[in-house]
Amino acid sequence: MAKVAVVKTKPETVLEDIARAMRMAGYREALPQDKELALKINISWHHWYPACSTTPWQLEGVIKALVEDGYPKEKIYGAHNRTVVVSAKTGEVANKHKQVLERHGIRNIHLYEGEEWVRYEPKTKMLVLDSIYPEGIHIPKRLVGSNIIHLPTMKTHVFTTITGAMKNAFGGLLHERRHWTHSVIHETLVDLLSIQKEIHPGVFAVTDGTFAGDGPGPRCMVPHEKDFILASADQVAIDAISAKLMGFDPLKLDFIRLAYEHGLGVGDPREIDIVGEDISQVNFHFRGAQNTFASRGQKAIYLGPLKPLERLLLRTVITPWSYAASRLYHDVYWYNLIGKKRVRQALGTKWGKLFLEY
């Protein structure tokens, strides 16, 4: 039976609570100590915005637990991907990731800087990736043979309803043309989980729900203090429990249902052993990812009336228009008009005050 640890936490004990959740979920059995270990950091925005990206205490709590339990520090590294609309170099500073890694003497790897990408032939039959990339599926060579711990946050998403551990691989394993897969994003996440099970000796996830985001994620959300930490070696199960906490039926989310049906993890909460907190009566009643002007435009291209123009608009020399449009909307319009006020409010909360201490 899949196991998911759920812990209620507070700033004063969050580092110890993360370690406790990891141990309850059996991370030492899932991750062999003699292998390299990637900490897959999530940066959904180069600004700090609550519930958006890996929190500094999430990263630090995982590092401290690993070192305390005998994992060699020299084998651990932080792993960042690159996107065309979010700067990981800016984001790792704004979100305090770089500071945490440096404080603990952990290597910081950007998977697009001096890293070899190799063509990978999956042993498992792919649902969509081989047709999306007929020239071959290319992944970072460094990740092959490494354990991996995903560090997502609890939030909604305009394409997948919620985003979590399974989608965290979307950035690490696929190159910057991963937006080609958005029209088949659910099947893509299932393919990526199949690949992970082939290339990683061990896969684990720690989900931060200290802040949880509701609305048009992964950026333009309303943050809520929820004080939860989740941990599991089953990527499907941890996303299922995260979805359930937010108020969604996990089996109505295609990526969870498909992964469950393909035997990649457990998506039915009734079949998941939840240890730690009693969450039987917990429901955030999140409304989900209402569309913004930007996401409506994206969906019109990927799934709607502009679908016949997708290749022209997003796979040719004119594609940079979409990157500029996204940055203009999110960084210039939305963040300044709406986001900054929410950030100021969040910094006055107990978790915001902890963030300022890093």
N, C-alpha and C positions, 0 to 999 in steps of 0.2 A: 504493500500500500504506500502511495505517495505521502510524504510528510511535509507540512508547512508549519514553521514556528511563527507565532504571532505574539509580539511583546508590546505592552503599553509602556511608554517611556516619558522622560522629562529631561530637560537640558543637564541637570546635575548628574544624571546617571546614564546618559545616552551611550557613551562609549562602552560601558560595562554591559548595558542592555543589548547592544549589537553583538558583542561577543557571546552573550548568553543565548541569543536567538540562533546564532550560527552553530553553537555547540548542540543546542536542542534539536536542530535540524540535521545534525550529523555531517557537518562539513568535512571533518577530518577523514571520515570514511569515503567521502566523495572525491577528495582531492589528494592524490599521492604527493608526498613531500619531496620526492626526488626530481620532480619536473619543474620547469619554468612555470610561472603563474602570472597571467595577465589580469590586471584590474581594469575592466572595461568601463571607463568613465563616460557618463552621459553628459554632453553639453548640447542642450537644445536651443540655447541662445547665448550670445557672447555678453549679454548683460546678466547681472544677478537678478533673478526674478523668482519668487518663492514657488516651490513645487516643480520648477522647470527643469533643473539640472541636478546632477549628483551633489549632495550637500557635503561640506567639508567634514562634518562629524561622521557622516556615513563612510567616507573614505578613510578617515583616521581610525574609526572604530574597527573596521575590517583589518587594516594594517596592524593595529595593536594586537588584535586577537591572533592573527597569523604568526606574528613574531613571538608572542607569549607561548604559543603552542608548538614552537620549534620549527616553523617554516623558515628556511634560510632567506635572510633579507636580500642577498645578492641574486636570488632567483625570482624575486618579485619585481614587476614593473607596471607602471601606469600606462594605459594604452588609450590614445586619442585618435579619432578619425578626422577627416577633413570634409567639409561640405561647401557648397558654392554660395550659401547664404548666411552661414554662421562661421565666425572665426574662432577656431579652437585655441589659437595662441592668445587672443584677447580673453576668451571665455575661461581659460584655465586660471588666469590671474583674477578676473572679476569674481569667479565663483570659489576662489581660495584653494583650488586643487593643487596648483604648482607649489604653493606655500606648504601645504601638508606633506606632499611628496618630498620636498627638500628637507623639511624638519625631520623626517624619519629616514632620510638617506635612501629613498626608493628611486630607481631609474624612471625617467619620464620619456616615453616613446611616442612620437607622432608617426603614425603608420604610413604617412606619405613622404617622410623625410629620410632619404637614404635607406629605405626599406624595400626589399625585393618582393614583388608580387608575382605569383606563379599561377599557371593554369592548373585548375583542379578538376579532376574527373570524378564526380560523385559515384559512389557504389550504389547508392539508392536512386531509384528512378525519380527524376525531378518532376514537379507539377508544372512549373512555368519557366524556371531560370534558364534552362538550356534553349528555350525558344526566344526568350528575351535577349540572350547573349549568344547568338549562334557561333560567334568567333571563339567562344569558350568562357567558362566562369573563372575569373581570376581573384585570388584571395592573398592576403599578406602571408608570406612564407613563415614569418616569425610566429604566427599563431598556430601553425601546424605542430602538434606535439606539446603545446602549452596547455596547462589547466587554465580555466577562465572563471572569474567571478564577475557577474554583471551587476552594475550599480544603478538601477533605474529609480525613478521616483514614481509616486502614485498620482497619476493624472489621466485626464481624458485626452482624446485625439480626434481630429476632424476626419481622418480616414479609417481608423480602426476602433473607434468608440473609446477604448482605453489603450494606453501604451505601457509596456513594462519590460519584463526580462526578455521575452521573445523578440520584441522589436529593438532591444538594445544591440542585438547582433547586426541589425540592418546597417548601422554605421560602420562597425568594425570589419565585417567580412566583405562588403560590397564597396566598389570604388565610387567616385563622385557622380557617375552616371546611374546611380541607383534610383534616381527619380523616374527612370524608364519603367520601373516596376509598379508605380503607384496604382495603375488601373487593375493590377492583380496583386495587391499588397498582401492580402490574407494568405494566398498560396505561396507568395514569396517568403513570408515568415516561416511557413512550414518547411519549405525547402532549406532555408538557412538553419533551422533546428536540426534537420537531417544531416546537413554538412557538419554542424558542430559536434554531433554525436560520433562522427567519423574521425574528426581531426583532433579533438580535445580528449586527453586522458580523463579529465573530470570537468564538469560544468556545475556552477553554483550561482545563486543570486541572492542579493540582499536588497530589498526594496525599502526605500525611505518614504514613510507616510507621516513624517512629523508635520510637514505641510502637505496637503493634498490639493490638486488643482481640478476645478470643474469649469467646463465651458470649452471654447474653441482652442484646445491644446494642439501642439505642445507649448505654445507661448502665451496666447492671449486669454489666460484663464483667470478665474476668481479663486484666490488661494484660501484655504481653510486650515486652521490648526486641528490636526487629528491625532497626533502623538503616537503613531504606530510604527513599528519596525517589523518587517516580514523577512523570512529566510527559508530557502529550500534548495535542494539539489534537483528538483523537478521544475523545469521552466514553465511548463504548461500549468501545473498545479499552483504555483505562486501567482501567476497572472489570473488564474481562475478565482483564487481567494481575494486578490486585490480587486477584481471586478465585482465580486459579491459584496465586499465591504462598501464599495462605491454605490451599490444599489442596482447592479446590472446582473442579468442571468448569463453566466459565463458561456453556456452552451448555445446562446443566441449570437455570440461573437464568433464570426466564421473562422478566424485564425486559431482560436482555442478549440472549437469543435473539430476542425479538420486535423489539427495536431493530435487530438484525442483519438479520433477515428483511425489515424495512421499509426497508432501505438507509440507515439513519441512522448507521451506523458499523460497525466490524468486531468481531465477537464471538468469532471463532475464532482462538485464539492462533497456530495454524499460518499464519495469513495476516497476522500482525502483525510488523513489523520492530522487534525489541527491541534498542535501542542502549545501550551502557554496560556494565552488569554482566551477566555470564553467569549466568542464573537457571535454566538447564536442569535443575539438580539441587536446586533450592530448593523445599521444601514445608514449610510451618509445621505441617501436620497439625492444623489447628484443628478442633474438634469441631462448631462451629457454635452457633447460637442456641437453646440449651435454654430452655424457657419458665420464667418466674417466675409467681408468683401473679397479678401484675398483667397479664402478657401472656396468660395463659390466659383471664382474664376478657375481655380485649379480643377475643381470637379467638373466644370463645363468642358475642360480640355480632356481630362482622363476618362470621364464617365458619361458626359452629356453631349449636347449638340455640336460641340467643337471637336469631338473625338476624331473625325476624319482629318483634322488639321494637326493632330498631336505630333506626328513625325516632323512636320514642317516647323511647328512652333517650339518643340522641345528637343529635337535631335539634329539640328542643322546649325549653320553659322549664325543664324539669327537668335539662337537660344538665349544668349546673355540678356535679352530683354526681360526674360522672366526672373532672372536673378536680381536685376535692378528694380523690377516692380516689387518683388518681395521685400527687399531692403527698404525701399521707399515707404511701403505700407507699414511694416513692422517697426523699423528703427526710427523713422522720421515721424510718421503720423501716429501710430498706435502707442508706442512707448512714451512719447512726449505728451500726448493728449490724455492718455488713460493709465498707462503702466506706471509712470513715475509716482502718481498718487498712491497706487496700491503698494508700491515698494516702500514708500515712507510709512504707510500704515503697518506693513509687515515688520519693518525694523523696530517698531515699538512693542512687538509681541515678545514672548519669552524666547522663541526660536530666532527672531530677528536680532535680539540682543546677543544671543550666543554667536550668531554669524559675525556680528561686529567684533567679537573678541578674537576671531581668527586673524 
